[in-house]
Amino acid sequence: MLSNFDRSFELLLKSEGGYSANKNDPGGTTNLGVTQSVWSNWVGHIASDKEMRNLIPPMVKPLYKKKYWDACNCDSLPIGIDYLVFDFAINAGVGRSCKTLQSSLNVTSDGSIGSQTLNAIVNKPKIALIKDFSDAKEAFYRSLPTFNVFGQGWLNRIDFAKSAALSMVE
């Protein structure tokens, strides 16, 4: 497939926003969607608050490509579906995103997008898959204990991602 990473990255930044240190967020300090622990792991040292505040898109883009896009095998997914899987991986984890895609396709949910998942994608209409994936994301978010704090933002993100994905496949 033709890589949709650059476009997906730009859309992701619209959902993630800037610096945040919300005490209710289990991810902790975050900037551009990158948590302090993820960034620290990426750069090989404990990132300071100042370092987190100073993150800019060109700095985090390689992390997103390797740790989320590539980890989800997004270059093998149809355009639109790749963005949905990528976006959810950043917000909920690579394994959960891959398993959500697989459950939306009614295949074994092992968290690794391989031939079984890719074959199933060919046989499911893309619009139906986008709807099923988005519905599964909503069910996941509603199950979280922090839904009352972050729920409206997550629902808005689902709507944004779903609309963007649909525009890519139509």
N, C-alpha and C positions, 0 to 999 in steps of 0.2 A: 504494500500500500504506500501511497504518497504520504510522507510525514506531515502531520498536522500539529507538530509540537509548538512551533512559534505562535501560531494563532491560538492554540489552547493555553499557552503560557500567558499571553496577553489577556485572555478572558479570565483566567485564574486570578490574575492580579486585581481585576475588578471586584472579585468576590472576597479576596483576602484582606485588602486594605493595608494600613500601616501598623505602626508600633502599638502594642497593647500589653499591659501588665495587669489584667483583670484577675483579682484574687479568686474569683469563682471559676476561672478557666483551669481545668485540670492539666492543660498543656503548658501553663505558666506563661512567662514572658514570650511574646511572639512579635515578629515583624515580617510583613509580606507573606504571612502564613507559615513562616519557619519558626519553630519553637527554639528556645535557647538550648535545650538539650540536643536537638537535631543539629543545630548549627555548631555547637561545641564539638560534637562527634565528627562533623564534616571537616572542621578546621584543625582538629587535633589538640585543642586546648579549651579550657573553660571560658566561654565567651562572656565578656563583661556586659553590663547594662548599656554602656556607651557603645560598644561594638554592635549590640543588637539594634540600638536606635539608629545606627549609621548604615544599616544594610540597605542596598539599592538593588533594583531588579537585575542588572548584569552580574552582580555577585551571587545571587541565589539561583539564577537560571541553570548553571551546570549541575547544581545539587538536585533541582527538580527533574532535570533530564535523566540523570543517572538513577537516583533513589526512588523515583516515582514513575516517570514515563517508561523508561527502559525496564524497570522492575515489573511493570504490569504488561510488558510486551505490546505497548500501545501502537507501535509501528505496524503490527500485524492486524490491528483492528480496523474496521471501517471508520471513515471520517464521521465524526459525530459521536459514535460509540467510544472512540479513543478519548475524546475530550471528557465525556461523562466518567469514564473509569479513572482517568488521571485526576480529575477534580475531586472525586470521592476518596481516592487513595490519599490525597494530601490531608483531607479533613478527617478521615476515619481509619486510615492505614491501608497499606498495599494489600495485605491478605484479605481484609474485609471487603475491599473494593472488588478484588478478583472473585471472591466467593459470591458476592452479590450479583455480579455479572453471570456467573455460572448458575446460580439458583434461578435467575431470570430466564435462563435458557433450558432449565430442567436437566442439567448435566451434573455429574459429580462435582461437588464443591470442595476442591482440594486447595484452592488458593493459587494455583499456577495455571496461567493461560497458555494452553498447548493445543495440540491438534484436535482433541475432542471438543474443546470450547470453540475453536475456530471453525470447525465443521458445523457445529450447531448454529453459529451466527449466520452462516450462509442460508440456512433453512428457516430463519425467523425474520419476518418483515421488520425493517429497522425502526419504523415508527412504533410498532408494538413493543419492541425491545426497549426503546427509550422510555416508554410509558411504564413498563414493568420494572425497569431498573430504578426509575424515579420513585415509583410507589414503594419499592423495597427500601430505598434510602429514607423516605419519610417514616416508614415503620421503625427503622433502626433509630432515627433521631428521637422519635416519640418515646422510645423505650428507655432513653437515657435519663438519669436522675437530674441532670442539669437542663432538661428541656424547658422547664419554666423560666430559666434565665436566658438561654440562648436559642430557644425554639423558633421564635419568629424570624431570626436571622437565618437559621438553617432552612426554614420553609421558603424564605425569599431566595436563598441560594439554590435550592432545588428548582424553583420556578425559572430562575435565570439560566441555570445549566440546561434544563430541559428545553427551554425556548432556543437557546444557542445551538444545542445538538440538533433539534428539529430543523433549524434553518440550514444546517450543514448537509442534511440528507435529502431535503426537499428540492 
